[in-house]
Structure formats: C-alpha cells, structure tokens
C-alpha cells in the first residue's frame, strides 16, 4: 500500500478497536489481554531510547511501571489514522508510590502529554507500540511535590537527582538509532 492510500473503513475501525481495547486492558492491568493484542509484544520508548521486546520484557516493563505508578491511568486527547498506524495523543497520569528505575518514590502525581504510534504490518497485526514523551516533564512533576524545607524531602530530592543522572548515561538501543531514510520519490 502506498503511503498516500488509506485502508478501508472497516480496517481502520478494527485497528481502532484493538488499540482502545489495548489501552483499556493496560489500565485494568490485565496483562494477558493487553499482550494478546500483539502477535509479538514490542514497545519502543523513544524518550529513553529503550526497547522492550517479547512477552517477558514487556511484562517486566508493565510490572516496573505499575510498581512506580500503581494507579496509572490515561485520558485520550485524540486518535488519528495513517496508512500503517493508529496514532493516539493522551495524558498519562499516576502517583509515584514506588521506585521508577533508580528514582525513589516521591508520592507526587504526574500528568504528562504523550503520543503513541500503534504500528500495523501488511497483515493488519499490531507489531509495535512506539511512545513519545518528555522525560523531564515527568521528573519535574515528581520532584515539584517535595517540600524543599523538609530534611527528609531534601534527601529524597538528592537521591532522585542522583538516580536520574545514573540512568541518563545508558547507551541507546541500536534498534532505535539504526534508521534509514525513506524513499520519498513516488
């Protein structure tokens, strides 16, 4: 299919239903149902340049994020279609009750605007969820809830900054950096 041709309406409706079911199942933390939307689970987190590939890695990602934000939820802002994807703009929200990588729990809430591309192959199978967001937006909100006049919160702030800095030096996943320019001649 050309990048200028849209699939038939019934294809777009089926894709949209699958994506909305995926979102709903994530909020319910029904990982089996969420993972069933993929033939092979694959997440790409562009802000962190991380890939979670396969059932085990994606389940671990779900577990880690729900330990950090057990009440994680979302509000959909807009949903769009492209020839090979459903694109969802949404607010991701949650309260930081557990460690986020090396960042200790702050008890603060965040509400972060994100975009996710749900990419489908030629057989209409979901092959990738690619998520774009600004990590600094989340970190600023998590740290803003700390009372800088309280010694305990100052210590937590120091641990959070040290944790964020220690995670910043990781090498990007080469599957995200080894891109090729598309042929736009047609």
BAVOKE-943879 format. One record per atom (N, C-alpha, C, O): residue in three letters; x, y, z. Coordinates in steps of 0.1 Angstrom, whole numbers, plus 5000, padded with zeros to 4 digits. Example, Ala and Ser with C-alpha at 12.3 -4.5 7.8 and 13.67 -1.06 7.14 Angstrom:
BAVOKE-943879
ALA513249435078ALA512349555078ALA513249675078ALA514249675085SER512849785071SER513749895071SER512950005079SER513450115080
//
This chain:
BAVOKE-943879
UNK500849885000UNK500050005000UNK500950125000UNK501950135007UNK500550224992UNK501250354992UNK501050435004UNK500050415011UNK502050515008UNK501850605019UNK500750705017UNK500350775027UNK500250715005UNK499150815002UNK497750745002UNK496750815000UNK497750615004UNK496450545004UNK496050505018UNK496950455026UNK494850525022UNK494350485035UNK493650355033UNK493050325023UNK493750265043UNK493050135043UNK491550165043UNK491050275046UNK490750065040UNK489250075040UNK488850105054UNK489450085064UNK487650165055UNK487050205068UNK486950085078UNK487250105090UNK486649965073UNK486449855083UNK487849815089UNK487949775100UNK488949835081UNK490249815086UNK490649915097UNK491149885108UNK490350045094UNK490550145104UNK489750125117UNK490250155128UNK488550085115UNK487750065127UNK488249945135UNK488249945147UNK488749835129UNK489249725136UNK490549765143UNK490749725154UNK491449835136UNK492649885143UNK492349975155UNK492849955166UNK491350065153UNK490950155164UNK490450075176UNK490850105188UNK489649975174UNK489049895184UNK490149825192UNK490149815204UNK491149765184UNK492249695190UNK493049785199UNK493449755211UNK493349905195UNK494150005202UNK493350045215UNK493950055226UNK492050075214UNK491250115225UNK491150005235UNK491250025247UNK491049875231UNK491049765240UNK492349755247UNK492449725259UNK493449775239UNK494849775245UNK494949875256UNK495449835267UNK494549995254UNK494550105264UNK493750055277UNK494150065288UNK492550015274UNK491649975285UNK492249855293UNK492249865306UNK492749765287UNK493349645294UNK494649685302UNK494849635312UNK495349785297UNK496549835304UNK496149895317UNK496749875328UNK495049985317UNK494550045329UNK494049945339UNK494249955351UNK493349845334UNK492949735343UNK494049645348UNK493849555356UNK495249655342UNK496349575345UNK496149425342UNK496549345349UNK495349405331UNK495149275326UNK496149245315UNK495949265303UNK497349205319UNK498549195311UNK498349085300UNK498749105288UNK497648975303UNK497348875293UNK496548935281UNK496848915270UNK495449005285UNK494649065275UNK495449175267UNK495349185255UNK496249255274UNK496949355267UNK497949295257UNK498049335246UNK498649195262UNK499649135253UNK499049055242UNK499649035231UNK497849015243UNK497148945232UNK496849035220UNK496548985209UNK497049165222UNK496849255210UNK497949245201UNK497849295189UNK499149195205UNK500349175196UNK500549025193UNK500248945201UNK501048995181UNK501548865179UNK502848845186UNK503148735190UNK503648955187UNK504948955194UNK505049095201UNK505249195194UNK504849105214UNK504849235221UNK506249305218UNK507349255219UNK506049435215UNK507249515212UNK506949665215UNK506049725209UNK507649725225UNK507449865229UNK508749935226UNK509849885228UNK508650055220UNK509750145219UNK509550275226UNK508550345223UNK510350305236UNK510250425244UNK511250525239UNK512450515243UNK510850615230UNK511750705223UNK512550795233UNK513750815231UNK511850855243UNK512450945252UNK513650875259UNK514650945262UNK513550755262UNK514650685269UNK515550605260UNK516550545264UNK515150595247UNK515850515237UNK515950375241UNK516950305240UNK514850315247UNK514750175251UNK513750095243UNK512750155238UNK514049975242UNK513149875235UNK512849765245UNK513749715252UNK511549735246UNK511149615254UNK510549515244UNK509449545238UNK511249405241UNK510849315231UNK510549175236UNK511349115243UNK509349125233UNK508948995237UNK508148995249UNK508149095257UNK507448885252UNK506548875263UNK507148905276UNK506648985284UNK508348845279UNK508948865292UNK509349015295UNK509149065305UNK510049075285UNK510549205287UNK509349305288UNK509449395296UNK508249285280UNK507149375281UNK506449355295UNK506049455301UNK506249235299UNK505649215313UNK506549275324UNK505949335333UNK507849265322UNK508749335332UNK508549485332UNK508449545342UNK508449535320UNK508149685318UNK506849725325UNK506749815333UNK505749645323UNK504449665329UNK504649665344UNK504149755351UNK505349565349UNK505449545364UNK506249665370UNK505849715380UNK507349705363UNK508149815369UNK507349945369UNK507450015379UNK506649975358UNK505850095358UNK504750095368UNK504350205373UNK504149985370UNK502949975380UNK503449975394UNK502650005403UNK504649925397UNK505249945410UNK505450095412UNK505150145423UNK505950165403UNK506250305404UNK504950385405UNK504750475413UNK503950345396UNK502650425395UNK501550325395UNK500950295385UNK501150275407UNK500150165407UNK498750215402UNK497950135398UNK498550345403UNK497250395398UNK497350455384UNK496450545381UNK498250415377UNK498450475363UNK497150465355UNK496450365355UNK496850575348UNK495650585340UNK496050685329UNK497150735328UNK495050705320UNK495250795309UNK493950865305UNK492850815309UNK494050975298UNK492951045292UNK493351055277UNK494351125274UNK492551005268UNK492851015254UNK492451155250UNK491351205253UNK493351225242UNK493051355237UNK492551345223UNK491651415219UNK493251265215UNK492851255200UNK493351115195UNK494351065200UNK492751065185UNK493050945179UNK493050965164UNK492051015158UNK494150935157UNK494250955142UNK494750825136UNK495250735142UNK494450825123UNK494850705115UNK495850755104UNK495850865099UNK496750655101UNK497650675090UNK497650545082UNK496950455086UNK498250545070UNK498250415063UNK498650295070UNK498150185067UNK499550305080UNK500050185087UNK499950195102UNK500550115109UNK499250295108UNK499250315122UNK498050385127UNK497350455120UNK497750365140UNK496850445148UNK497750535157UNK498550475164UNK497450665157UNK498250755165UNK497350815175UNK496350865173UNK497850795188UNK497050835199UNK497750945207UNK498850915212UNK497151055209UNK497651155218UNK496851135231UNK495651125231UNK497551145242UNK496951115255UNK497651175267UNK498851215266UNK496951195278UNK497651235290UNK497851105298UNK496951025300UNK499051085303UNK499350975312UNK499451035326UNK500151135328UNK498850965335UNK498751015349UNK499150905359UNK498850785356UNK499650945370UNK499850845381UNK500550905393UNK501051015392UNK500450835404UNK501050885416UNK502250795419UNK502250675418UNK503350865422UNK504750795423UNK504850735437UNK505350795446UNK504450605438UNK504450535450UNK505550435452UNK505750375463UNK506250405441UNK507350315442UNK508550365433UNK508450465426UNK509650295434UNK510850335426UNK510550335411UNK509950245406UNK511050435404UNK511050445390UNK512450435385UNK513250535385UNK512850315382UNK514350295380UNK515050315393UNK514750255403UNK515950415392UNK516750445404UNK516250575411UNK516850625420UNK515050615407UNK514450735413UNK513450685424UNK512550615421UNK513750725437UNK512850675448UNK511450745447UNK511350845441UNK510450675452UNK509150725453UNK509050865459UNK509750885469UNK508350955453UNK508151095458UNK506751115464UNK506551215471UNK505851025460UNK504451055464UNK503751155456UNK502551185458UNK504451215446UNK503851315438UNK503051255426UNK503351145421UNK502151325421UNK501351295409UNK502051355397UNK502551465397UNK501851285385UNK502251355373UNK501051335363UNK500251245364UNK501051435354UNK500151435342UNK500951475330UNK501251595329UNK501251385321UNK502151405311UNK501551385297UNK500951275295UNK501651475288UNK501151455275UNK502051375267UNK503351395267UNK501551275260UNK502351175252UNK501651145239UNK500451185236UNK502351085230UNK501851035217UNK502350895216UNK503550865218UNK501450805212UNK501850665209UNK501450625195UNK500350655191UNK502350565188UNK502150515174UNK501950365176UNK502850295180UNK500750315172UNK500550175172UNK500650135157UNK499750165149UNK501750065154UNK502150035140UNK501649895136UNK501849795144UNK501049885125UNK500449755120UNK501249715107UNK501749795099UNK501449585106UNK502149525094UNK501049505083UNK499949545084UNK501549455072UNK500749435060UNK499649335062UNK498649325054UNK499649255073UNK498649155076UNK497749215087UNK496949135093UNK497849345090UNK497049405100UNK497249355114UNK496349355122UNK498449315117UNK498849275130UNK499649385137UNK500449455130UNK499349415149UNK500049515157UNK501449465159UNK501649365166UNK502449545155UNK503849495156UNK504649585165UNK505649545170UNK504249705168UNK504949805176UNK504049905183UNK503149955177UNK504349925196UNK503850055202UNK505050135204UNK505950105212UNK505050255198UNK506250345198UNK505750475206UNK504850545201UNK506250505217UNK505750605226UNK506750725227UNK507950705229UNK506250845225UNK507050965225UNK506551055237UNK505351075238UNK507451095245UNK507151185256UNK508451255261UNK509551215257UNK508251355270UNK509351425275UNK509551385289UNK508751405298UNK510751315292UNK511051265305UNK511151375315UNK510851355327UNK511651495311UNK511851605320UNK510551655326UNK510451695337UNK509451645318UNK508151685322UNK507751605334UNK507251655344UNK507951475333UNK507551385344UNK508451405356UNK507951425367UNK509751415354UNK510651435365UNK510351565373UNK510351565385UNK510151675365UNK509751805372UNK508551785380UNK508551845391UNK507551715376UNK506351705384UNK506551615396UNK506051645407UNK507351515394UNK507551425406UNK508351495417UNK508151475428UNK509351585413UNK510151655422UNK509451775428UNK509751815439UNK508551835420UNK507851955425UNK507051935437UNK506752025445UNK506551805440UNK505751775451UNK506551765464UNK505951755475UNK507851765463UNK508751755475UNK508851895482UNK508951995475UNK508751895495UNK508852015503UNK510352035506UNK511051965514UNK510952135499UNK512452155499UNK512852215513UNK514052235515UNK511852245522UNK512252285536UNK512352175545UNK512752185557UNK511952055541UNK511951935550UNK513251855547UNK513451825536UNK514051825557UNK515251755555UNK515051615548UNK515851575539UNK513951545552UNK513751415546UNK513451435531UNK513851355523UNK512651535527UNK512351555513UNK513651605505UNK513751575493UNK514451685512UNK515751725506UNK516651605503UNK517251595492UNK516651505512UNK517451385510UNK516851305498UNK517551255489UNK515451295498UNK514851225487UNK515051295473UNK515351235463UNK515151435473UNK515451505461UNK516851475457UNK517051455445UNK517751465466UNK519151435462UNK519251295456UNK519951275446UNK518551195462UNK518551055457UNK517851055444UNK518350975435UNK516851135442UNK516151135429UNK516951185418UNK517051135407UNK517651295421UNK518551355411UNK519751265408UNK520051245396UNK520351205418UNK521351115416UNK520850995408UNK521550945399UNK519750945411UNK519150825403UNK518850865389UNK519150785380UNK518350985386UNK518051025372UNK519351045365UNK519450995353UNK520351095371UNK521651115364UNK522350985361UNK522950965351UNK522150885370UNK522850755368UNK522150685356UNK522750605349UNK520850705354UNK520150645343UNK520350715330UNK520150655319UNK520850835330UNK521050915318UNK522150875310UNK522150905298UNK523150795315UNK524250765307UNK524150635299UNK525050595293UNK522950575299UNK522850445292UNK522950465277UNK522450565272UNK523450365271UNK523550365256UNK522150345250UNK521450265255UNK521850415239UNK520550395233UNK520550265226UNK521550205222UNK519350205225UNK519150075219UNK519450095204UNK518850185197UNK520350015198UNK520750035184UNK519550015174UNK519550055163UNK518549945179UNK517349925170UNK516650065168UNK515850075159UNK516850155177UNK516250285175UNK517150395169UNK516750495164UNK518450365168UNK519350455162UNK519750425148UNK520250505140UNK519650295144UNK520050245131UNK518950265121UNK518450175115UNK518450395119UNK517350425110UNK517950445096UNK519050485094UNK517050435086UNK517350465072UNK516350565067UNK515150555071UNK516850655059UNK515950755053UNK514950685043UNK515350605035UNK513650725044UNK512750665034UNK512850715020UNK513450825018UNK512450635011UNK512450674997UNK511150754995UNK510050694995UNK511250884992UNK510050964991UNK509851014976UNK509251114973UNK510450934967UNK510350974953UNK509050944946UNK508750994935UNK508150854952UNK506950824945UNK505850924947UNK504750904942
//
